[in-house]
Amino acid sequence: MDTSLLNSSEYWESEAIDLRLNPLRPVDHRGLETFLREDCGQRGVVVLATSGSSGQSKFIVLKKSAILASADAVNAHCHLTANDLWLGGLSTFHVGGLGIYARAYRNGARVVPMAWDSWTRDGMALISAIEKSGATLTSLTPTHLWDLVEAKQRCPVTLRGVFLGGGTIDPVLTSQALALGWPIWPTYGMTETSSQVATRIDEAEDDFLPILPVWEARVACDGGLMLRGAALCEGRAEKREGEWRFVSSTDEAGWFHASDCCEIRDHSLRFLSRRDGAVKISGELISLSELNDRLRSAGVSGWIVALPDARRGNRLVLVREPGQESALATFHKSLAPIEQISSERVVRVLPRTDAGKPDRAAIVKLAEEGE
């Protein structure tokens, strides 16, 4: 995806609508731009696709001004300057990659692009790019970091900060990376917040991350995180029964209700769990309900669950009844690369509740036993 304009006023001050979509996960966006412009009056926005918990693809609408507000907050909180040189290795159809260019644009730093799909399991593509460019900053996912630690790659001397986000951060993995010289800065954020909500730039052994000053944050009575601030998205667009609709991101008081449960202490935040049944795999949000709806539509009697994976955060396991090869082949062909099933377990009868629904706890246990 073209990045040539992403560090220019021509892009950030434009009123154009920019749809930045993953080419490997095609989604139906026909009529979306017209809907946003003519029906919703949106101008100067970036639109990013993500999976909803219900399985319906949703399109997060971010004002460019909100992305820049996030960039200013990150630059100030992390002491980033015009003397920094970014290696932009994350895709710009994700807010983590787009945020790199916004931060550089706001403080006058430079970005050296690295193709998001050029990653190698031994980490050498990244090492070579950093050493060749002299980059001082970059952003990685836990999957990238796992590969670097597994390959025992030491950090190039020019790098002073590595933003780590896009999935659960394992403190053991972080410690191993620090021992190899990687200056890890753990982050917490989401597409709806234009990137980061909380970030730590020291090496304190604490899983609470300081909340950026752009945010007001509190925990609702059900444990869910609530946020309010200038970097929030406008809302989301969804297609229901062939018609587009727009849903505001906030309640009447301006609060955004996230799908995450978190704990807040002394204006610092700790992620606890998700509430919506979605999981992250290599930094990509995957809706299990969507996958299981598609599995059922294909005519397969089975259920997909996620099990922890050291490298990718989670892996997908299918527990199913025997036979069904033709239906399975059709289903597998529909999967994007990130949605591929890691393993299957065939059982005589899929466990079900008294109401006839798949018994998720029993299925997870069967998947774990099969591993």
N, C-alpha and C positions, 0 to 999 in steps of 0.2 A: 504494500500500500504506500502511496506517495507521501513522503515526509518533507518535501522540499519547501513547502510554505509554512510549516508548523512553528517556525521560530520567527515569523514576520508579522507586522501589524496588518498586512493585507489579509491574513487569515483571521487573526484574533479580533479585529475590528469590523470584519465583514458581517453583514446581516444574513448571509446565506445559511441554509440548513445543511449540515454535513452529516450524512449517514455513514458511519464507520462500522462495517459489518465483517465478521469472520468469514473468509471465503471457504473455509472447511466445514462450516456449519450453516448451510443455506437456510434462510427463513423467508417466509412470505412477507415482503414489505411493499407490495404493490399498492399504490395510492397513499402511502404513509406520508410522504413529503407534502403532497397536496393537502392532505387532511390537516397536518400540523400548521401549514402556512395559511390556508384559507379558512378552515373551521376553528382553529385554536389561536390564530394570530401570532404564532411563534416566529421569532426572528433571531438570528445570531445564536443558534443552538447546535449542539453536537448530539447525535442520537446513537446510542450503543445498545446492542441486543444482549439479553441475558435470559436465562430460564426462570420461569415463575414456578412456585411450589405446586400450582395446579396442573403444570405441564404446558400451559399456554405460553408461548414466547411473548416476552414483553420488551418494550423498547424504552429505555431510560432516556429522558430528555434533559440535557444539561445546558444551561446558559453558558456561553463562553466566559462571561463575567464571573460565574460561579467557579469555573475551573481555574480562572486567574486568581480568585480570592483564595482558593486552596493553595495555589502555587506560592502566593505571597506568605501565607501562614507557614508552609513547609520551609521556604527559604529563610524566614526569620527564626523559626524554632530550631532549625538544624545548622544555622550559621553558614548558609551557602552563599557564594559570592560570584562576581563576574570572572574571577580567576579560575573557577572550577571548569573542568571539561568533562562532560557527560558522555558515557557510552550508552547509546540508546538501543538496548537489545530486546526490550519487550515490545510486543505488538501494539500498534497505536489504535487497534480496534478494541483495546482494553484501556480502562482509565489509568492503569499504572504506567503504560507506555506513553499515553498522551500527556500525562502529568509531567513527564521528563521535559518535554518540549515547552510546556507552559512555564515551568520554573526557569528554564534557560532564557526564554523570551523576557520574563519579568526582571531578571537581574543581569542580563547581558552575557550570560555564559554561553559556551558553544556546545553543540551536540554532534558527536560522531555516530552516524547510524550504523547499526549492525542488524542484518536481516533476522527477523524473529524466528525464522525456521532454519537457521544455520547452526543451531546448537548441536554439539557433539557430546556423547556420553562421557568422553574423557576430559571434557572441559577445555580442550586445546583451542577451539575456535574463540572462546571468550578470552583465554589467556593471551593469545596472539593479538587479538583486537585491542586489548588494554595496553599491552607492551608496545604495539605499533603506534597507538594514538597518544599514549601518556595520560590516559583518562584518570580522573581523580574520583569520580562518582559513577555508580551504576545501580540498577535495580534488578533483583533476582527473585525467583520463587523458591520455596523449600525444595522442589524437585531439582532445580538447578544446583542448589547448595549441596543436596545429597550426592549428586554426581561428582562435584568438586571434591568433597570429603572422601568419597569412595575411591577416587583416583589419586588422593593424597596430593592434590595440586596446592602449591603455596601461592599466596596472594602476591601479585606484582607490586613493586615498591611504590608506584605512583598513586595507588588507590587509597583514599582516605575514608571512604564511606560506601557501604552497600546496603541500600534499602531492601529489606526482606519482607515480603508480603504475598498475599494471594492464596494462603492456606494456613493450616495449623502449624505453628512454629515449635518444633521439638527442642527443648532446652539442651538435651544431650548433643543433638546435631549442631546446635549453635556453639556449644563449648568446643566441640571438635574443630569447627571452622575457625574459631578464635585462636585455637592452638596452632593452626596453619597460617595465621596472620591475617585472616579475612576480617576486616572491621565491620562487623554486622550491626546494623541498625534495625531492630525489629519494628514492624509497623502493624497497625490495625486500620482497616478501612473497607470501603465498598464502592461500587459504581455510583450509587445514589448520593454519595458524599464527595464526589469529584476527586476521589483518591483517599488520602489519609485522614483519619480521625485522631489517632494517637501514635506516637513514635518515641522511641528511646535511642539516644545517640551515645550513651555511655555503656560501660560493660558491667553495670550492676547486675547481680544475680537476683533479679526480681521480675516476675511475669506481669507486673502492673506497668503499663506504658503511659507516660505523661500525655494528657489530652492537649491538642493544639489549641492556641488561644482563640481561634476562629469559632470554636464550638462551645455551646452550652450542652451539658449532658446530664441525664439523670436516669434512674432505673424505675420502671413502672411497677405496679403492685404484683404483676405476674412475672417479674424478672426480666422483662424485655427492655432493651436499650431504647432511650428516646433522645433525639438530637435536634438542636435548633442552631442555625447559623447561615452565613452568607454563601457557603459553598454547597448548599443542598441543591438537589435536582429540582426541576420544575414539576415533574411527575412522570407518569409512564403512559405509553400508548399501547393498547391491546386491540386485537381483532376478535370480535365475538360474533359468531353467526354471519360472517361476511361483512360486518360493519365495524369501522374503527371507533374507538372511544378513548377519551383521555381522563386519567385519574390523577388528581392532585397528590403531591407527595406528603402534604402536611395536614394536620387537623386545624381546627378553627384558631387555636392559639399559636400555630406555626411550628408545632412539634412533628418530627418525623418518627414513626414507630418502626424500628428495625425488626428484622426476623431473628436477631441474635439475642441471647441472654448474656448479660455481662454484669460484672461487679465494679463499682466505682469507689475509690478510696483516695482522698486528698487530691482530687482533680486528676487522678490516674485511673486507667481502665484495664480490666482483665476480661478477656473473652472466656465464656463458659461453654456455650453450646448453641446450636441452631434450633429453631422451633418449627421450621417448615418442611422438614424431610428432604431438603436438598443437601448435596454433598459437594465438596471440592475435590477435583482430580487434576493434579498438575496445574493448579491455579484456576481451572475452569469450573464454573458452577454447573452441576448436573442435577436435573430434577428426576428423582427416582419415580415419582408418581407419573411423570410423562413417559418414561421408559416402560413402566408397567402397563400404562394405558395402550401404548403401541404394541406391546407384547400380546396383550389380550385381543387387540384389534386384528393382529396377525393370526389369531386362532391357536395360540400356544397356551397350554395349561401349565403355568409356571409363575415364578416370582423372582424379581431381581433385588438383591440386597447389596449393600456396600460393606466391605471389611477393611480394616486399617491396612495401609501399605506404607512401608518405610520410605520408599522413594517418592511415590505419587500422592501420598496423603490418604487415598482410598483406592480400592479396586472393586470392580463389579463382578458379582458371582450370580449365576442363574441356577436356581433350584427348580427342576421341572419333572413332569411325568414322562414316561417312556414314549418313544415314537415321535410323531409330529415333525419329521425331518423336512418335509416340503415347507411347512409353515415357518419352521425355524430358519430355513435358508432365506425366505422372504424377509423375515425380521432382521437378520444379520446384515442383509444388503442395505437396509434403511439406516444403519447406524453410522454416525460420523466417527472419525478416527478416535476422538477422545471418549466416545461412548462404547467402545468395544468391550465385550465381555471377556474377563480374564480367565474364568473357568466355569464349568458346569457341574452340577451334581444331579443325577437322575434318581428319583425316588418313586416308589410304587404309587403312592397317593400324596398329593400336596396337602400339608396340614391346613385345616380350616377351623375357624371358630364356630360356636354354636349357631351364629347367624349366617354361616356359609361363606364368610369372607376369609381370604388368606390369613393364616395365623402368623403374623410377622415375627414374633419372638421365637416361635418354633422353627420357622424357616431360617432365621439367622443362625440358630443353634445347629441346624443341619448343614448349613454352609460352612460354619466353622469346623464341624466334625469332618466334613469332606476335605478341608484344607490339610 
